[in-house]
Amino acid sequence: MLIKTRGIILRSIKYSETSIISDIYTEEKGLRSYIISGVRKKNARISPSLLQVMTLVEIVAYHRDDKELCRIKEIKTAEVYSSIPFDFLKGSLGLFIAELAQKTIQEAEENQALFNFLFDTFLHLDKTPHSIANLHLHFMLTFSTFLGFRPDGKYSELSPLFDLKEGIFTKQVNHVYFLKPTISQILDQLLNSTAQNSHLIKLSKANRKLLLTQLINYYRLHIENLPTINAHTILQEVLDD
C-alpha cells in the first residue's frame, strides 16, 4: 500500500551504482529503511540532497509491514533549514543527534511523541540564536525518557552522586559507574531545564566533555549491544575550539 508521512533522514548509504538506502524515522511507521532507485544518475528525478542526514521530509512510499526495505515513490522537504547547512557546529551537533537516534531506536511502529520530539529538536537547532553548547546533553537526557531509562531522583546533600548503572541520584555506590557531586549537580540542572533555556547552564569545556562521555557510557549501560557512536568525537573537537 501507499503511505504519505513526514520523516527525518537519519542515515543514507550508497547502494549499487545509482541508488541510495536511507534510514528514515517516520511519523506513521517509526524507523524504516527505504531504497531510492536511480537517485545518483545524472538526470535523476529525485535530488540526492533530499537524502542528506537531518533533512526533514515528506514522503510517499510503498509500504509493507513484512518487508525490511521498501521503496519511495515521492519525496520533498517538509522544512527548509536556514542555518544548519552553514554552521559547522550546528551541523556537527545535528549529525550526533541523528546518529544516536538511528542507533538506539528499535521501534518500527508509530510513536507520535517521539517523532514530534525529534522533529522539533532539529527545528530548534536550526532556529535558535542562543549557544547550543549544552543542547546535545539536554537532548540525551530527554531522549532517554523515550528509551525507558530517564534519570530518577534529584541532586541534594543526601543524594550527591548519580549512579549510572541504576539511573538514580544516591548517597553512595559500590562500583565505578557514577558521577561525582559536581557533575551530578550539573546533570540535575540539565534535567530541570528546557531545550530553550539549557544554554543558561554554565559548564566548563572540561566538564561538558566529561558529561558527554559519561552520558554515552550511561546509554551503553542501559542499551544492550549499543553500536559505537562516532559523531561525538567530532563534536567534542568542535566544542573545544
Secondary structure by P-SEA (a helix, b strand, c coil): cbbbbbbbbcccccccccbbbbbcccccccbbbbbbccccccccccccccccccccccccccccccccbbbbcbbbbccccccccccaaaaaaaaaaaaaaaaccccccccaaaaaaaaaaaaaaacccccccaaaaaaaaaaaaaacccccccccccccccccccccccccccccccccaaaaaaaaaaaaccccccccccccaaaaaaaaaaaaaaaaacccccccccaaaaaaaaaac
